[in-house]
Amino acid sequence: MDPNKENNKKWEKVRIFNNYDDANELRCVMLDNDDTGLLKIKVHRCGPAGSQFKVKKHFPKPTNRKTK
């Protein structure tokens, strides 16, 4: 991972579901509860033959920008 690139994100596993509808419902609830607008959530296939759905989240670290 190159620390100079913006796409170096650490995604945290939230939960695994057996169908997409349940995973998408959790994703929508999490996005609705996010007040900052910075939370990123995605749903990926996983498990044997892609039969399950994993919800992952990423919340960026606060950056300390120096001002002159």
C-alpha positions, 0 to 999 in steps of 0.5 A: 500500500502506498501511503501517498495514494488516497484509495488506501482504505481499511475496510472493517467487516460489519456482518455477513448475511445469507441474502442481499435484501438483509445486507442492503437493509443494514447498509441503508440503516447505517447510512441514515444514522451517519451524521457526518456524511463521511461513512462509506459502506459496501456490500460484497458477495462472499462464502461458498459460490458467492452465496452470502453477502458481507457488509463492510464499512470505512470511516476516514481518519481525521486529518490534521491539516496545518494552516499558515 
